[in-house]
């Protein structure tokens, strides 16, 4: 009986020691579980915060994208309008350039014609004057009148020649201005 009693007491002590060991393990596991719960709670709060920030960032990005698209469309429209205006202006200037070029050619032809006519007139006048100088003394008075008339006509022709020459110089100055304006337009990046 004593042996059985001692044996049972030994088993009880062993069982108590095992129970104490399990209790300590349970307390350690509870503490670890509490740490894990707290860590999980912090992670959930952090995740929630990150989701909120991500949502706000996404909304801000969508707003920025929309504004950028609108600005790009507006700038594109403005560029197209500027290009259209420059293209129209270029066509007008080209037409004006062609008109001035044609006018210059006409004036040059007229100038050459007047120059030739003036030269022929001068030659004719010289010949007439030489012939009249050789005529009789009785025709001196008539000859002087004729020379006077011829000199007046020569003055008129010179005046006409100077006017045509002045018009030619003005037309050449306009051509130079249009050429410089054309070069300035061609140097503009938007025009290209």
Helices and strands as residue ranges (DSSP letters): H 2-134, G 137-139, H 140-187
